[in-house]
Amino acid sequence: MRNFAQIKKGDIVEVNYQVAVATALEKASDATVAGQTSAVERAPAGAKPGMAAMQTRSIVATVLEVDAKNRTLTAQVRGVAS
């Protein structure tokens, strides 16, 4: 975290931690592979201490069954980002 030295004993620190899941279905090609990306953004020099981080993972799976009535599907995972 940039500007960490500005934090002193007795300061009130606000932390926001969020977890979200998003799903998208796309046709895969033979070249499609599982993947993982990360991004970190730090506060500008001299600003209030702060940072943001994000991690995204993708899998590749074969759809085995679709239940349109219950809006579910069964899939077999072919590749998982590690």
C-alpha positions in Angstrom: 0.0 0.0 0.0 1.4 3.4 -0.9 1.5 6.1 1.7 1.2 3.6 4.6 3.5 5.7 6.7 0.7 8.3 7.0 -1.3 5.9 9.2 -0.9 6.6 12.9 -2.0 4.9 16.1 -5.6 6.0 16.9 -6.6 6.6 13.2 -9.8 5.1 12.0 -9.2 2.9 8.9 -12.0 1.9 6.5 -11.6 -1.4 4.8 -14.0 -2.6 2.0 -13.8 -6.3 1.1 -16.0 -7.5 -1.7 -16.5 -10.9 -3.3 -18.5 -11.3 -6.5 -19.2 -14.0 -9.0 -20.1 -13.5 -12.6 -20.8 -16.2 -15.1 -20.7 -16.1 -18.9 -21.1 -19.0 -21.3 -19.2 -18.9 -24.6 -18.3 -21.5 -27.2 -14.8 -22.6 -26.6 -12.3 -23.4 -29.3 -9.5 -25.9 -29.2 -7.2 -23.0 -28.3 -9.3 -21.9 -25.3 -7.5 -22.4 -22.0 -8.2 -21.6 -18.4 -6.6 -18.4 -17.1 -6.1 -16.1 -14.2 -5.4 -12.4 -14.1 -4.6 -10.0 -11.3 -4.6 -6.2 -11.1 -3.5 -3.9 -8.3 -3.9 -0.1 -8.1 -2.2 2.0 -5.5 -3.1 5.5 -4.3 -1.1 8.3 -5.9 1.9 9.6 -4.0 0.9 12.1 -1.3 -2.8 11.1 -1.4 -4.6 9.3 1.4 -3.2 5.7 1.9 -5.1 3.2 -0.2 -5.1 0.5 -2.8 -7.5 -1.8 -4.7 -6.8 -5.3 -5.9 -8.8 -7.6 -8.2 -8.3 -11.3 -9.2 -10.2 -13.0 -12.0 -10.1 -16.7 -12.8 -11.7 -18.6 -15.7 -12.4 -22.3 -16.4 -13.0 -24.3 -19.5 -15.8 -26.9 -19.2 -17.9 -29.2 -21.4 -21.7 -28.8 -20.9 -23.2 -32.3 -20.2 -26.8 -31.4 -19.5 -29.1 -28.4 -19.7 -32.3 -28.1 -17.6 -34.1 -25.1 -19.1 -37.1 -25.4 -16.7 -34.9 -25.0 -13.6 -32.3 -22.8 -15.3 -29.4 -25.1 -14.4 -26.7 -27.0 -16.3 -24.2 -29.7 -15.5 -20.7 -29.4 -16.8 -17.4 -31.3 -16.7 -14.4 -29.1 -16.1 -11.6 -29.4 -18.6 -9.3 -26.7 -17.3 -9.0 -24.7 -14.1 -6.8 -21.7 -13.6 -4.4 -22.2 -10.7 
